[in-house]
Amino acid sequence: MDWRIVVVLLPLGIAAGWAVFNIGAVAISQLQNFLAKRNQQS
C-alpha cells in the first residue's frame, strides 16, 4: 500500500471517529433524558 494513501486517509478517519464519538455521546444523553421523563410521567 502506498504510504501517501495512509497519510491522506488517517486524518479523515480520525476526524470521522471523533465526530461519531461526540454525536454518540449526545445521542445517548438525549435518550437517557427521554427515558427518564417517560418514566416520571407514568
C-alpha positions as CSV (number, residue, x, y, z in Angstrom):
1,M,0.0,0.0,0.0
2,D,1.2,3.5,-0.9
3,W,2.1,5.5,2.3
4,R,0.6,8.6,0.7
5,I,-2.9,7.0,0.9
6,V,-2.4,6.3,4.6
7,V,-1.2,9.9,5.1
8,V,-4.4,11.2,3.5
9,L,-6.9,8.7,5.0
10,L,-5.6,8.7,8.5
11,P,-6.7,12.2,9.5
12,L,-10.0,11.7,7.8
13,G,-10.5,8.5,9.7
14,I,-9.6,10.2,13.0
15,A,-12.0,13.1,12.3
16,A,-14.8,10.8,11.4
17,G,-14.2,8.7,14.5
18,W,-14.2,11.8,16.7
19,A,-17.4,13.1,15.1
20,V,-19.1,9.7,15.7
21,F,-17.8,9.6,19.3
22,N,-19.2,13.1,20.0
23,I,-22.6,12.6,18.3
24,G,-22.9,9.2,20.0
25,A,-22.4,10.8,23.4
26,V,-25.0,13.5,22.8
27,A,-27.4,10.9,21.4
28,I,-27.0,8.6,24.5
29,S,-27.6,11.6,26.8
30,Q,-30.7,12.6,25.0
31,L,-32.0,9.0,25.0
32,Q,-31.4,8.9,28.8
33,N,-33.3,12.2,29.3
34,F,-36.2,10.9,27.2
35,L,-36.4,7.7,29.1
36,A,-36.2,9.4,32.4
37,K,-39.0,11.8,31.5
38,R,-41.1,9.0,30.2
39,N,-40.7,7.0,33.4
40,Q,-41.7,10.1,35.5
41,Q,-44.9,10.5,33.6
42,S,-46.2,7.0,34.2
